Amino acid sequence: MLPTGVSSIVESKIDREGSFFASGGGGRGMGLQEDALDYHRADPPGKIAISTTKPTNTQRDLSLAYSPGVAAPCRRIAENDDDAYTYTAKGNLVGVISNGSAVLGLGNIGAQASKPVMEGKGVLFKRFADIDVFDVELDIADPEVFAESVAAMEPTFGGINIEDIKAPECFEIERRLRAEMDIPVFHDDQHGTAIISGAALLNAAEIADKPLSELEVVFSGAGASAIASAKFYASLGVRTDNILMCDSSGIITEERAAAGDVNEYKATFARDVPEGGLADAMEGADAFVGLSVPDIVSPEMVRSMADDPIVFAMANPDPEIDYGAAKAAREDTVIMATGRSDYPNQVNNVLGFPFIFRGALDVRATEINEDMKVAAASALADLAREDVPDEVVKAYGDEPLRFGPEYIIPKPVDSRVLFEVAPAVARAAVESGSARKTVDLEAYRERLEARLGKSREMMRIVLNKAKSDPKRVALAEGDDEKMIRAAYQLVESGIAEPVLIGDRDTIQGTIAGLGFDFDPEVVDPDAGGHEAYANRLYELRKRKGVTESEAEDLVSTDPNYLGSVMVECGDADALLTGLTHHYPSALRPPLEVIGTSPDAEYVSGVYMLAFKNRVVFCADTTVNQAPDEDVLAEVARHTADLARRFNVDPRVAMLSYSNFGSVDTEGTRKVSRAADRLREDPSVSFPVDGEMQADTAVVEDILTGSYEFAALDDPANVLVFPNLEAGNIGYKLLQRLGGADAIGPMLVGMDKPVHVLQRGDEVKDIVNLAGVAVTEAQGRETTRELDDFR
């Protein structure tokens, strides 16, 4: 056990990247170290590389990229410095700069040895916020010379992240750079920890029912991150005179400050209290914030704190007090956070810096000011109160993640952080006057979502259409938790008006357990009162073997039949089912009750696959096992209509293993006849060709270079497979090996919007398909109105 108090010299920094590579690995063993060495030395060495963003395939491309073409943007920038943001990568480029004097639990290892950490920082910037990074390691110890060197790089970067520089020099370096540079400067060691732990503090105080202005907060540690955190807590509402800070000599008092025992940065938090140690400071405190060394806090110290204490033990790899020991120290609620990923509530700086810089860069902010930092913390705190996506829950072992003592800050892998924190920071920059451009925040969120993948961009088009005129969507498995969570999101986002079909008591109990504040419409099959639906089902199926009593039984026991009849009767506009059923059994009731549309004899399943820069629609992937040319032609028409709902102009390829007659079999002739039929149909308004091989369909050089007669001028975006086996195999290979995001299966050809989920789909899949169903219902309503007008 160390003496009471903490040395700022040995203060341990938050493990922002979730790793600890100190000698000995902090008790994690040699295996991790060897794995890390293998990871870094694998060819090519390191973790980052430069890639081009424009074509460089031809002589003309090169002449535009360099000489002589490059002279044109150079002249424009010489005339107007701001044009550097238009013609260069500056606006999305951050410099991660260090001298290696205080590296990640390793200490002063020097500039060269710090390079793996700086490269790692670049990986996180790119991975989480799509920001490019040059890491710059400067072998400069003198803070004045270091600051001058970094300031001279302003023409290169849109922002500066200084990193792993020891205190107190880091304070002076940041102060000088902020004063001299007209771009954002951020010292993550200080402000990253402050912002993320500040978000946790906002929620912890809410759960403990303690106003921030009344919190008594004790800090263990008085280094860069501790001082910055204490200042930031004051910005959030904690009173400065309610903060006690301890260093290796104990509580920082006014008497010690007057005697010159502490530096000017520590003196800011000198209190007019008696001298004492950490144990004295913690007695009666509401919150403990540890940014120091392991095992310095005992269970007795935690027991001495006020009711429902907040304990942020953030030393890494081992906290100031073990998580289990702190929780067991008291019978009331200990709201605890650490710097470790294997405990709840990890304070991880990756939740902050990528998204803060994203927002700052996108409005060309001149700085990252206090308002922007408070906005980031508030956005994180608010996000932790929202329903957590399934993909995040799965990443953390399927353990429930719901707002409460065990979940007060979002997880680093939560993709929503980008489009919650960055807009909040951008808005604060504009409102505080540090922005040089403004953004439409709603449109900005959509651009941010597009950075996470083409699928999000495409779905945003559909969801925005859905929000313009929400429709009633029946959810056949309405008492399933995922369906309830999806219904909540549909209501909150204004996408649809969900109707949950299921046991009312189960649904209401689940809503209460989830803590949702909404009262959805519920149709309980067991509750009775569905005679009209039973009568309608009997009318539809009485010559198909269904008796009157069987119809009554079906609507009272099978939500799929009840939901199908509701849609058929017009009491709901669309139906979603299949989450807990096999696909064929889920599809059968809507096929029997709703049937195909007047212009269709078949239904088919379509997946939209979104790659980085393109999307393709694959059909049929779920329904028709051995289609003939009539089915293939119909599938192509309906899939083309679906593509248009995503604002995609369809270009249809009828796929085979033959290229335009190169192989003559009944199978290839079938595909060719389907293509001919479509081309000869005057009602078909999209280009179509085939039979053709898959690579011919999607590779421009093959399509236009070898087959100049082809009806397609550009690669196809609608791929119609010759049979179900090929379609199912094809889309799954494209998804898994091609790295595509898959949306679907979307059912086309039905008389009214029906979509059958895959078993095990996530909440986001339900929400997406509900959005597709709403836009389909909107389109059908518009068509009916036009028909009535005619």
N, C-alpha and C positions, 0 to 999 in steps of 0.2 A: 504494500500500500504506500502510495506517495504521500508526502506531507500535505496537510490541508492547504488549499490554494493551488494555483496552476502556473506553470512557467509558460509565458508566451513564446519563449524561444523554442520549446519542444511542442508547441501547439500543433495538433494534428489537423490537417485540412480535410474537408468533406471529400469523400471519394466520388467525384462527380461522374466519372465514367463507369462506376460500379465495379471497379477492379482495384487490386492492390498488389503492386509488383515489388514491394520492398524486399530486401534480403530476408529469406525465410518465409516470404509470402504471408506474413501476418498469421502464421499457423495453418495456412491452407495447403502446405505441402509442396513438394518439388514438382508434382505432376502438372500443376497449373503453370509453373514457370517454364517448364519444357514445352508445353503446348503453346505458350505465348511466344517463345523463341522460334518455334517452328512456324507459327502463324506469320511472324514478321519477316522471316528470312526466305519464305517461299517465293519463287520467282514470279513476278518481279519483286524485289525487296521493298519493304515499307508497306504503306496502306493507301496511298493516294497516287494519282497520275493526272496528267492533263489530257483532255480530249477536245477535238475540234467541234464546233457547233454549226459550221457552214460547210457546204460541199467543197471538196478539194480533189475531185477526180479528174478534172480536165485542165488544160493549159489556161483556159479562160478563168476557171475557178481560182487558180493560183495567181493569175494576174490581178484578180479582184482582191484576193486576200493579202497580197503583198505588192510588189512593184509591178506596174505603175499605179494600180487602182487605189492603193492605200493612201496616196497623196490627197485624195478628195476629202475623206473624213479628217485628216490631219489639218487641212486648211480650215475646215469648219470649226474644229475645236480651238485652233489658234485665234479665231475670231470671237469665239464664245466658249468659255470654259465649261459651261453647263452641258454643252453638246457631247462631252465625254460620256455622259450617261446615256446618250442616244446611240453613239457609234462604237462604244467599247463595253467591255464587261464590268467596268468599274461599279456600276450600280448594284451588282450582285456579288461583289468580291470583298471579302473581309480578310484583314491581316491578323493572324494569330501570332503574337510576338512575345518572346520571353528571353531572359538571360539565364534561366535554369538555376536561380538562386534559392528557390523554395519549391521543389517539385514533389507533388503528390505523395507525401509521406516519405520521400527519399532525401529531402533536404537540398543542400547546395551541391548539386552534381554537375553544374556547368551547362553552358549553352548547347554543346554538341550532344550530350547525353539526354537532354530534354527533348530532342527532336521527335522520338517516338510518341511522346505525350502530345506534342503540338500537332503531329500528323493525326493522332487519334481525335483531337479536338476538331480537326478539319473533317474527319469522317462523320462526326456527330452533326456538324453544321449541315453537311450535304444530305445525310440520311433523314434528318428530321425536318429540315426547312428548305432544302434545295438551294443552299447558299454555297458558293464556291469559296475556297480558301487557299491563300498562300501562307504557309507557315514560315516564319522568319525567326531564326535563332541568332541573337546578337551576343557576342562575347564581350560584353561591356558591363562592368560592375558599377561605374560611376553613374548615379541616377541622373545627373544633369546631362551628361553626354548621351546616355541612353535615350532620354526624352528628346534631345535634339535630333538624334538619328531617326527615331520613329516619326517625329513631326515632319521630317524631310520626305517621308513616303506618302504624304497626303495625296499627291496626284495619282497614285497607283490604286488606292483603295476607296471603297465606299464606307468602310467602317474599320475600327481597330479594336481587337480584343487582346488586351495585355494579360499575361498569364504567368503564374508560378514565379512571382517576384517577391522577395522577402520584405517583411515589414521592418521598420517604418518607411523604407525607401519607396515602396509601392504607392503609398499615399501621395508623396510628393510628385512622383512620376505621373500618376493619373491627374493630379491637380494641374500640372503644367500642360499636359496634352489636351485636357479639356479646354483650357484657356487659349491654347495656340492653334488648335485644329478646328476646322469647320465641318467635321464629319463626326459621327458618333464614336465615342471612346468608352470602353466598358472594361472594368477590371473584375472578371468573373469571380475570382477568389473572394472578393469582398461582397459584391452585390448579388451574385448568383445565389449564394447561401442565404443572404438576407431575404431575397425575394421569395424563394421557395419555402423557407421556414416561416416567413411572414404569412404566406398563404395558409400554411398549416396552423399558424397561431390564430388567424381569423376564424377558422372552423373549430379549432379546439376551444376557444373562448365561447363560441356559440353553443357547443355541446355542453360545456361546463356551466353555462348560463352566468358568465362573468363578463361585465363590460370591460373593454380594453382599457378604458381610462382608469379603471380601478385595479387592474392587475399589478401585483407586486412580482417583478421579474428579476431573477438572479442569473448572471452570466458566469460560467466557469471558462476562463480564457479571455485574454485581452489583446489578441492579435488582430490581423486585418479583417477576417471574417466576423469576429465577435464585435468589433467596434462598428463595422458597417451594419451588422444586423441590429445592434442596439439603436443606431441612428434611424434605421428604416422602421423599426417597431414604433419609434416616436412619430414617424410620418403616418403610420397606420392608426395612431390614437393612444398608444401607451405613453403615460406621462414620464418624462425623463427623470424626475425626482423619485419615481417608483422603480427605477432600475438600479440594482446593485451589481457591480462588476468586480470579479476577483481575478488576481493574477497570482504569481508564485508567492508573493508576500501577503496574500490575503485580500480583504476588501479594499478597494481603491477609495480612500477617504480624502476629504479636503485637507486634512492634516498632512497626509503623505504628499499630496499635490503641492502644498505650500512649501514642503521641505525639499522639493525637487526630486522626489523618489519615483515619479512616473513621468513619461514623456507627454507632450502636449496633446496627443491623440487620446491617451488614456485619461488625462486630466479632465476631458470633457464630461466624463462620467464619475468624477469624484463626488462623493456624498458626505454630508455633514452628519456622520454616524460614528459610533465608537469603532475602533479597530477590531478585527476578528478574522476568522477563517471562513472557508466555504460552508462548513457546518453551521456556523453562526448565521451566515447570510441566508441559508435555505430555510431556517426555522420560520414557519408561518408564511412562506412565499407561495404564490399561486402558480408560478411557472419557473422551471429551471431550463436554461439553455446552455448546453455543453458543447464547446468548440475547443477541446483541450486534449486530455489524455485518458487512456482507459482506466477503469476501476477506481476512479477517484471519489465516487459517490457510493455511500453505503445504504442498505435498506433503512437503517435508522434515520438517515437524512431525509429519505423520501417520506418516511412516516411523520417527520416533523413538519412537513409542508401543510398548507391549508387543504380544505376539503376538495375532492376531485382534482388533484393536481395535474398540471401539464408538465411533462418531462420530455424535453428534446435532448437526448443524449447522442450527439452527432459525431463524436470522435470515431475515426476509422483506422483499422478494420474492427476494432473492439470499442464499444461505447463506454462512456463514463460509468455506467452501471448496466449490467446485463438486462436485456428486455424482460426475461422471465422473473428475475429477482425484483425488478421495479414493480412489475404487475402484482407479484405475490406479497409485496411489502404492506399492502393495505387492502381493506375490504371494500372501500368505495372505488370509484372509477379512476384509474390512472390513464390519462390520455398521453400516449407515448409515441415519439418518432425517433428514428435513428438514421444513420447514413448507410445502413446495410439493406441489401435487397432481399435478404432472407427473413426479415422482420416486417410487420406492417408499417405503413407510413414512412417509406424511405424518402428522405430529403435528398433529392438528386438534382444537381444543377442542370442536367440536360433538359429538365422541364422548363428552363428559363432562357438561357442565352440564345439558342437557335431561333426561337420565336420572337424574342425581344428584338434581335437584329433584323429578323424578317420584316416586322412591322416598321422599324426605324428606316430600313433601306427603302421600303416601298413608298414612303412619303418623303424621301430624301431629307431626313431629319439632320439637324446640325449637331444634335447631342442626344444622349439618353438621360433624361432628367428625372426628377423625383416623381412627377406626375405619371410618367410612363412606367416607372417601376411599380408604383402603387396600382396602376391599371393592370399590370401583368399579374401581380399577386391576387388582386380581386377576381380576375378572370379565372385563375387556377382554383381559387377557393369556391367560386360558383360552379365550376365544372365538376368538382368532387361531389356536389349535391345532386348531380344528374344520374340517370340510369346508366350503368356501365355496359359498353358493348360486349357481346359474347366473345369476340376475338381477344379482348383484353383479359376477360375472365379465364379463357383457355390458356393464355400465356402464363397465368399465375396459378396453374394447377386446378382450375375449375372451382377454386374457393370463392364463396360469395363475396362480392365487393359492393357494399352498400354504405352510404354515408352514415358515419357513426365513429366511435372511438378508434376502431380498427381501420378506418378509411377516411382520412381527412384531407388527403391530397391525391390528385390523379396519378396513375402509373405512367412511367416514361414512354411505354409503347402505345399509349392511347393517342390515336391519330387525330382526335378532335382537338388536342391542345393547339395544333397549328392554327386552325381557323377559329379558335376562341381567343387565344392570347395575342396573336399578331394583329388582328383587327382592333383589339382593345388598346394595344400599344400605339398603333397608327392613329386611332381616334384621339388619344391623349396627346400625342405629338402635335396634331393639328390644333387641338383646343388650347394647348399651352404655348403655341406660337413657335415651336421648334421645327415644324415641318415646312419644307419649301414647295410642296405640292399637296393637293388634297386628293382623296379617293372616295368614290361611292362605296360605302362600307358593304352594302349587300352584294354588289358586283365584285368587290374585292374578296369577299368570302368565297365566292364561286371560283375566282382565279386561284385562290389558295387551295381549294379542293382539287382543282385540276392538276396542281403540282403533285398531288398524291397519286395520280394515275388517271388515265384516259377514262376509265369506267366511272369515276366520280364526276368527271366533266359531263359525260353522256347522261348519267342519271340525274344530274342537276337540271338538265334541259327538261327531262320528263317531269321531275318533281315540281319545277316551277310552273309547268303547264297544269299539273294537278292542283296546285294551290290556287290557281285562278278560278277554279270552279269545283270545289271538292264534291265527291259523290259518296253515296252510302255503300260501304264495302262489308259484306258479311264474312266473318271469320269463323269457319265451320268448327274448328277445334278451339273455341273461345275460352275454355277453362284451362288451357295449357299456359304456363307462365310466359313462354316466349310470345304467344299470341297476345297476351295481356300487355306485355311490355311494348310490343309493336303497336297495339292500339293506342297506348299512351303517347308514343312518339308521333303517330299519325294525327292525333288530336293536337298535341303541342305544336307541331309543325304546320298544321292547317292543310295537310295533304288529303285527308279523307275523313268521313264520318263513319267510324267503325261500328259494326253491330256484332257483338260477341255472342256466339251460339254455344251454350254449355250450361253447366250447373251453376245457378245463381250464387248459392252460398260459397262454392269453391272460388268463383271469380271474385266475389267481394272480399273473401278472406285473403286471397292472394294480393289484391290491390292494397289492403290494409298492411299486409306483411311487407310489401315493397315500399310502403310509405308514399304512394302516389295520391295526389290530390286531383282525382277526376272521377266522374260518374258516368261511365259509358252506358250505351243502350245494351241491354242483355236480353236475349231470347232463350228461355230455358225449355228444352224439349220435354222435360218431365212435368212442367208446370201446367200442362193442358192449355185449352183455348186455341188449339191449332186446327180446328175442324175445317176451316176454309182451305188450309193448305192440304189437308188429307183429301178433301174432296177434289181439289185440283189435281193432285197426284193420281187419284183414282181415274179421273177423266182422261188423263194423258196415258195411263198405263193399263187400263182395264182390258184392252185387247192385246196386251203383252204379258198376260199371265198374272197380273196383280189384282187381288180381290179388294173389296172395300175395307175389310178389317186389316188386311196386310198393309194397305196404304196408311191407315191410322197408326199401325205399329211402326212403320218406317219413319214417319215424321216425328214420332214421340221417342224414338230410340236411336236414330241415325242422323247426326247433325249434317252429314253430307246431303242427304235427301231433303231435310228441312231447309238448308241453305239454298239448295238448287231450286226448290219450289218458290222460296221467297224471291229469288232473282227472276224466275220465270213469270211470277205474278207482278213484278215491278216494285215490290216492297224493299228491294235492295238493288243497287245498280251493278254489282259485281260480286264474285265469290272467290275466296281463297281457301284452299284445303290442301291436305296431303302431308302435313307436318308429322303426323304420327301414323300414317297409313302407307301401305305400298302404293306406288304410283297407279297401277291398273285399277285397284279397288277404289282409290280416291277419284279417279276419272270417270268411272262407270256411272255414278248417280247423275252428275251434270250432263253427261252424254245422253242418258235416257230421258232426262226431264227437260233440259234446255235445247240440246241438239245443235246441229250445225247451222250456220247462217244461210240465208236463201241462196247466196251465190257460192256455197261450198257444199261439198259432199263428204269432205274429210277434214279432220283436224290434224295438227302437227305441232311438235314441240321445237322451239327455237332457242338457242343460246346466243347471246351477244358476247363476243370475246373482245376485250379491250386491251390492246398493246400500247406501247409508249406513244406511238404517233399515228395509230390507225385502229379502226374497229372492223370486225367482220361478223356477219350473222350466219350461223350454221344451222341448217335444217335438212332433214328432220332428224332429231336426236333422241326422241322419246316415244313415238307412237307407232308409225307405220313400218311394219317389218319388211315387206317386200312390195314396194309401190310400183305400179305400172306408170306409163307415160302420163296418163290422166292425173294420177295422184301427184307425180313430180311437178307437172305444170301448175297444178293448183297450189301446192306447197310453195313454189317460187313466187306466185302472185301474192299470197298472203304474207310471206316473209318480206317481200318488197314493201308492202303496205306498213308492216311493223317498222321497218328501217326508217320510213318517212316520219314516224312518230318521234324518232330520235333526231329529226332534222338531218337525216342522211339520205342523199340521193342514191337510190339503189342501182348497182351494176351487178347483174346476176350471172353466175357461172354454174352450168350444169356439169357436175364432176363425174369423172370416170377414170379408168386406167388407160384410156385411149385419147389421142389428140386428133379430133376432126377426121375420124375414119381410119386412123392408123391401124386399128384393130377392129375386125368386123365380127361381132358376136351379137346374139340377141340382147345381151346386157348392155352393150355399147349402143346398139341401135335404139333401144328403149330410151336412153338418155338423149340421143340425138333427135329422136322424134319429139320428145318433150320440148326441147329448145326450138325446134322448127314450129311447133304449134304455138308457142309463145310469140315468136317473131311474126307469125302470120296473123296474130290476133290484133285487130285495130284498136282494141281497148287497152292493150298493154303499152304503157308509156315509159318503160324503162329498157335500157339495153340489156340483151341477154344473148349468150352464146354457149355452145357446147356440142358434143361432149368434149371435155378437155381435162387434162390432168391437173392436179391441185397446184403444182408449182407453176404451170402455165397460167393458171387463173390469178395468182397473186404476185408473180414476178414480172415487172414491166418489161425488162429486157427480153424475156422469153416470149411474152404475149405479143408485143408490138414488133420485136425484132425478127422473130421466126414466122409469125402468122399475121402478116400485114392485112390480110383479108378479114380478120376477126371483127366481130361487131362491137367489141369492147375496146375503147380507146385508152382506158386506164385499168389498172388491176381491179378485179372484182372485190366487192365488199359483202355480197350475199352468195354463200356457197351452199348449193343444194346437192346433198349426197345421194348416191344411187339407191341406198337402202339404209335401214335403221342401224344395222351392224356397223357399217362404214361411218355413219354420222356420229354414233355414240363414241366409237373409237377415236374418230378424227378430232372431235371437239376436246376430248379429254387429253389427247396428246398435245394439242395446241396449248391447252391451258397449263399443263404441267411442265412440258419441256420448253414451251415458248414464253412462259412467264406471264400469260394473260390473266386478267381478271375476268371471271365469268359471271354474267347476269342471266338468270333463267332458272328452269326452262319457262319460256313464255309460250302459252298455248294460243294458237291462231286457228281460225276457222269456225269458232263457236258462234252461236247466234247472239249470245251476250257474253260480256267479259268474265272469263273463268280462268284461273291459273292454279296449277297443281304444284305445290312446293315439293322439294325433295326432302325425304326424312332426314332430320338433323340440321335443316337449314337454320341460319342464325337470324336474329331479330332484324338486322339490316336487310337480309334477303326478303323477309316478309314485307318490310316497309317499301323496298324497291318495287316488288311485284304489285303491291297495292297501288303505288304510283302509276305503274304501267296500266293497271286495270282502270284507274280513274281516267287517264287520258283516252283510253279506248272507249269508255262510256261517254266521255265528252264528244269524241268523234262521231259516235253513233247518234247522239242527240242532235248534233249539227246536221248530219245526213238526213235525219227524219224531218228536221225543220225545213231543209231545202226541198225535200220531196213534197212536203205540205204546201210550200210556197208555189212549186211548179203546178 
